[in-house]
């Protein structure tokens, strides 16, 4: 295997060329570093032996979940196929995590209302979209002005999970709020242009194809950061979208104020969106499409947390 620094440089170049997000690159980089360090400590055996040994280590020694083990395998497979140009072949059996798969945390409609009542400003709009449209946090933060269709009242989600686009409804209650947000972005963008930092990051090498688009309002993020900053890849100072940690912090504060004792993060709003739609009789295929799930079986997990059947079932305790 190439030395670690050479591998990581090749990884960055390849993932950026293929259009992977900075988040994905950071995740793959972390797993590959851990795998290389494991190989240094355990040099004996074939490539298959080392991969199986590492995956076994994650489960037996670190008690990682099945999804974590799967992510590690994806990163290592990318390493061998795209960087080292080697075929791993069949790995054979290896212990998989048996940690129980937890049901998603779902908030009641009253809890969602209390939560949103304790969030203000841009954070309120973002969290309202997570619940009102079933978005992942990263999907909401990456919405650009051009993705908002006020006439048709739909929002286009670009390059969601699996690099797929989809459209979701624009809640009528957010129509004026989103229009106001675009006005805020417009004024902020004018100030940035005057200060020489009005270009925004363009995905998938579109900056070369449309050299002037980065300065257009249409490409600006709807939820901008408070100030411009350097890009991770190029170091160019631009205004990116608000950081996800800022939304998480606002959500934690709102949860405390609302007196909600459930343990949840922003993704619970997406879970609640799906569950409440199903409880209200929305077809599961429609919910699948709105969530962007490739397989309806992923959507079916929400049928296990629906309260409609549970509430209508009379407990035998009541008959005593």
C-alpha positions in Angstrom: 0.0 0.0 0.0 1.1 3.6 -0.7 2.2 5.6 2.3 -0.5 7.4 4.2 0.0 10.9 2.9 0.1 9.8 -0.7 -3.1 7.8 -0.2 -4.9 10.7 1.5 -3.9 13.2 -1.3 -5.1 10.7 -4.0 -8.3 10.3 -2.0 -9.0 14.0 -1.9 -8.3 14.5 -5.6 -10.5 11.5 -6.6 -13.4 12.4 -4.4 -13.4 16.0 -5.5 -13.2 15.0 -9.1 -16.2 12.6 -8.7 -18.2 15.4 -6.9 -18.4 14.0 -3.4 -19.3 16.4 -0.7 -16.8 17.8 1.8 -18.7 15.9 4.5 -18.3 12.6 2.7 -14.6 13.2 2.0 -14.0 14.0 5.7 -15.9 10.8 6.7 -14.0 8.5 4.2 -10.7 10.1 5.1 -11.3 9.4 8.8 -12.1 5.7 8.2 -9.2 5.2 5.8 -6.7 6.7 8.3 -8.0 4.3 10.9 -7.8 1.4 8.5 -4.2 2.2 7.5 -3.2 2.5 11.2 -4.8 -0.9 11.8 -2.8 -2.4 8.9 0.4 -1.0 10.4 -0.3 -2.7 13.7 -1.4 -5.9 11.9 0.8 -6.3 8.8 0.3 -10.0 8.2 -2.1 -11.5 5.8 -3.8 -10.6 2.5 -5.8 -7.5 1.8 -9.0 -9.5 2.4 -7.6 -10.7 5.7 -6.8 -7.1 6.8 -10.2 -5.8 5.8 -12.0 -8.6 7.6 -9.8 -8.1 10.6 -10.6 -4.4 10.8 -14.3 -4.9 10.4 -14.2 -7.6 13.1 -12.2 -5.2 15.4 -15.0 -2.6 15.0 -17.6 -5.0 16.3 -15.8 -7.2 18.8 -13.5 -4.6 20.4 -15.4 -1.3 19.9 -19.0 -2.5 19.8 -19.8 -0.3 16.8 -23.2 -0.5 15.2 -24.0 -2.2 11.9 -24.4 1.1 10.1 -20.9 2.2 11.3 -19.4 -1.0 10.2 -21.1 -0.6 6.8 -19.8 3.0 6.4 -16.3 1.8 7.2 -16.5 -1.0 4.5 -17.8 1.6 1.9 -14.8 3.8 2.6 -12.3 0.9 2.4 -13.9 -0.4 -0.8 -13.5 3.1 -2.3 -9.9 3.0 -1.2 -9.1 -0.3 -3.0 -11.2 0.3 -6.1 -10.5 4.0 -6.8 -7.2 4.8 -5.2 -5.2 1.5 -5.1 -6.9 0.1 -8.3 -7.2 -3.3 -6.7 -10.2 -5.7 -6.6 -11.0 -6.8 -3.1 -13.0 -9.8 -4.2 -15.0 -11.9 -1.8 -14.3 -11.0 1.8 -16.0 -14.1 3.2 -17.9 -14.2 6.5 -17.1 -11.7 9.2 -19.0 -10.9 12.4 -21.6 -8.2 11.9 -23.0 -6.0 14.7 -26.0 -7.5 16.4 -26.8 -4.2 18.2 -30.6 -3.8 18.1 -31.9 -1.3 15.6 -33.7 1.4 17.5 -37.0 2.9 16.5 -36.9 6.6 15.5 -37.8 9.2 18.1 -41.0 10.9 17.1 -42.5 14.0 18.6 -46.2 14.6 19.1 -47.7 17.5 17.2 -48.0 19.3 20.5 -44.3 18.8 21.2 -43.4 20.0 17.7 -45.6 23.1 18.3 -44.0 23.8 21.7 -40.5 23.3 20.2 -41.1 25.7 17.3 -42.6 28.3 19.6 -39.3 28.4 21.4 -37.1 29.0 18.3 -36.8 32.3 16.6 -35.5 33.8 13.4 -33.7 31.8 10.7 -33.4 28.8 13.0 -37.2 28.7 13.3 -37.6 28.7 9.5 -35.1 25.9 9.1 -36.7 23.7 11.8 -40.1 24.4 10.3 -38.9 23.1 7.0 -37.4 20.0 8.6 -40.9 19.2 10.0 -43.0 20.7 7.3 -41.2 19.1 4.4 -39.4 16.1 5.9 -36.0 17.4 5.1 -32.6 16.3 6.4 -30.8 19.2 8.1 -28.1 19.2 5.4 -30.7 19.3 2.7 -32.4 22.4 4.2 -29.1 24.2 4.7 -28.1 23.6 1.0 -31.3 25.2 -0.4 -30.4 28.0 -2.8 -32.7 30.9 -3.9 -33.3 29.2 -7.3 -34.6 26.1 -5.6 -37.7 28.0 -4.2 -40.6 28.0 -6.6 -43.1 30.4 -5.1 -45.6 30.1 -8.0 -45.9 26.3 -7.8 -45.2 26.3 -4.0 -42.6 23.6 -4.2 -39.0 23.3 -3.2 -36.4 21.4 -5.1 -33.9 19.5 -3.0 -30.7 19.1 -4.9 -28.3 16.2 -4.6 -29.9 14.6 -1.6 -28.8 11.3 -0.1 -27.7 9.1 -3.0 -27.1 12.2 -5.0 -30.7 12.4 -6.1 -32.9 15.4 -6.7 -36.5 15.6 -5.5 -39.3 18.1 -5.0 -41.2 18.7 -1.8 -44.2 20.8 -0.9 -43.7 24.4 0.3 -45.9 24.8 3.3 -48.2 27.8 2.7 -47.5 29.1 6.2 -43.9 29.5 5.3 -44.5 31.3 2.0 -44.1 34.8 3.2 -41.4 33.9 5.6 -39.3 32.4 2.8 -39.9 35.4 0.6 -38.7 37.6 3.4 -35.6 35.4 3.8 -34.8 35.8 0.1 -35.1 39.6 0.5 -32.6 39.3 3.4 -30.2 37.2 1.3 -30.6 39.8 -1.6 -29.5 42.7 0.6 -26.7 40.7 2.2 -25.5 39.6 -1.3 -25.4 43.2 -2.5 -23.2 44.1 0.5 -20.9 41.1 -0.2 -20.5 42.1 -3.8 -19.5 45.6 -2.7 -16.9 44.1 -0.4 -15.5 41.8 -3.1 -16.8 38.5 -1.5 -20.1 38.0 -3.4 -19.3 34.7 -5.1 -20.8 31.6 -3.7 -19.5 28.0 -3.9 -20.7 26.3 -7.1 -21.1 22.4 -7.0 -19.8 19.9 -9.6 -17.4 22.3 -11.4 -20.3 24.5 -12.5 -18.1 27.5 -11.9 -16.2 26.7 -15.1 -19.3 26.1 -17.1 -21.1 29.2 -15.8 -18.3 31.6 -14.7 -20.7 34.4 -13.8 -23.3 32.3 -12.0 -21.5 32.4 -8.6 -22.3 36.1 -8.3 -26.0 35.7 -9.1 -28.7 35.9 -6.4 -30.2 32.7 -7.7 -27.2 30.6 -6.6 -26.9 32.1 -3.1 -27.8 30.0 -0.1 -31.2 30.8 1.5 -29.8 30.4 5.0 -26.4 32.2 4.9 -23.7 32.2 7.5 -23.4 35.3 9.6 -20.1 36.2 7.9 -17.9 35.0 4.9 -15.2 32.5 5.5 -12.5 30.5 3.7 -13.6 27.4 1.8 -12.1 24.1 3.0 -10.8 23.1 -0.4 -9.6 26.4 -2.0 -9.3 28.8 0.9 -11.3 31.4 -1.1 -13.3 33.6 1.2 -17.0 33.2 0.4 -20.3 33.3 2.3 -21.5 29.7 2.8 -24.7 28.5 4.5 -25.2 28.6 8.2 -23.3 25.8 10.1 -25.4 22.8 11.2 -24.0 23.2 14.8 -25.7 26.5 15.1 -29.1 24.9 14.4 -28.3 22.1 16.8 -27.5 24.6 19.5 -30.8 26.5 18.9 -32.7 23.2 18.9 -31.2 22.1 22.3 -32.1 25.4 23.9 -35.7 25.2 22.5 -36.1 21.7 23.7 -35.1 22.8 27.2 -37.5 25.8 27.2 -40.3 23.6 25.9 -39.8 21.1 28.7 -39.5 18.1 26.3 -37.7 15.2 27.9 -37.2 13.0 24.9 -33.7 12.5 23.6 -33.6 13.7 20.0 -31.8 15.8 17.4 -32.9 17.6 14.3 -33.6 14.4 12.5 -36.5 13.7 14.8 -38.4 16.4 13.0 -38.1 14.5 9.8 -39.2 11.3 11.6 -42.2 13.2 13.0 -43.1 14.5 9.5 -43.3 11.0 8.1 -45.1 9.5 11.1 -47.7 12.2 11.3 -48.4 11.9 7.5 -49.0 8.2 7.8 -51.1 8.6 10.9 -53.3 11.1 8.9 -53.8 8.5 6.1 -51.2 9.6 3.5 -50.2 6.8 1.2 -46.8 5.3 2.2 -45.5 5.6 -1.4 -46.2 9.3 -1.3 -44.3 9.6 2.0 -41.5 7.5 0.5 -41.2 9.9 -2.4 -41.2 13.0 -0.2 -38.5 11.6 2.0 -36.4 10.5 -1.0 -36.2 6.9 0.2 -35.0 4.5 -2.5 -36.8 1.5 -1.0 -40.2 1.6 0.6 -39.0 -0.8 3.3 -37.0 2.1 4.7 -40.2 4.1 5.0 -42.1 1.3 6.6 -40.1 1.7 9.9 -42.5 4.6 10.6 -45.4 2.2 10.7 -43.9 0.8 13.9 -44.1 4.1 15.7 -47.6 5.2 14.6 -49.9 5.6 17.5 -53.2 5.2 15.6 -53.4 1.4 16.0 -51.9 1.5 19.6 -54.3 4.1 20.9 -57.4 2.3 19.4 -56.4 -1.0 21.1 -57.9 -1.4 24.5 -55.5 -2.6 27.2 -56.6 -5.7 29.1 -55.8 -3.8 32.3 -59.0 -1.8 31.7 -61.1 -4.9 31.8 -60.1 -5.9 35.3 
